[in-house]
């Protein structure tokens, strides 16, 4: 169910405004769930239309301050295209720009530095197939080795290669990244990945003996989740969840629409 949209509060087409409102909602929800890292990390979205233009957070605003009209529109090189009193973080756009340019199917990219996500990203074996949640995420996950702060444009190629056609990328020693054909899809993949990482750390910290899932069950479950993410009749992730999350956010603070 599409969310009703108000008239744009800045000079932009209705389609761009709709994307701005969705992305601003994602910023607020990331903060609400405790995934933000002060001014660090980024969320970005492709502006509908033939131009390769994107929306990203202004560097200097906390996630709970971001509104639809405060998002910064940039070109594929990170050049600012919309009026703003802020700059953008170049390291953020290196990662996001690379993915948007290589994956035209991707409408939204979300990157976080959470305790659970980074805790698992720091482990040699990464996300383990020890829960149902983990196997759903593993089916759509790639890994990218840490190469320092992402300001080197040469890193774009390896980021794109390591993501492949997946929806989740574990940035080793760094954090999590998810993509989606909509803001809701990208957000729900981050929610799933974050939950799977949290559950893994909770088990590891318990000191209890693992009840392993049989390898054959692991294999078939992961394969089914790979198939279920295809366009062969399975509902897209986020299609039902995103309107519900938007309603939740409206009850908390609807100012993200400003």
Phi, psi and omega in degrees: 000122180287143178279137176295139183247142174279168177296146180303139179264359172228173182280094178203158178296155179304324181294321177292320180297319179299318177293321178300316181295317178298316181292320176299321177298319179297319177301314182295321180289323175302317178293317182302320182274004175079027183260357184280166184221065187052241182267356184279165182069165187216155166235144179218159179214148177281131176285127179303139180132173185285339181282150175273076179243148187221158176250139180211164184286141173290134182283110182137345177258136172291157183298329181280000175258346188289136177235169181301320183281343181274348179296145184260130176268131182229162173268185186293345177261003181087009177289133185282130185246349183240150179299133180199152175268003186239162171261185171240161179275115183303323181298325180294318184284338175303312181291309186291317180299320180300315183290315180299320183287327182273336184239083180297345177284344184275121177264334186215142176233132180235132181230134182225160174237061184275164178298314182290313182296314179289327177300319178282322180297337180276346181278140183304319183268001176062218182282125185263146181278064185247354176223161175300319179300317183296318183293327176296323181283318180305326181299341183232034188238136169243173181231142178232123181290146181291132181233023183091183179298132190281075174248354182271118180297338178295338180287345180305315184299317182287327177298313181296317179297317184287329175290319181060225178258019180281172175254350183230137175230121174271114179273104187304135180061021189220301183164204183241152175219136177227156178227162177199161177284355175211166176298320180297321179294315179298320180295317182292328174293324176293319178301314180297314181295317180298317179296316180298318179294318180299316180295322178296313180295323179298318178293314183298325181282343181287333183076006180282161177283137181289135168263095189290146173278130181306143185302322180294321177293320175303310184299310183292324180293317179295318179297319179296322178290328174296314180295319184294341178275355180284179180264029183263053172097346181277137183298138178298140176299133178095347183297318179270322186291322188297313177301323178294320178294321177297320178296320177300314181294323178299324179289329182280307183192103182279008185291350176299340181280354183287000000 
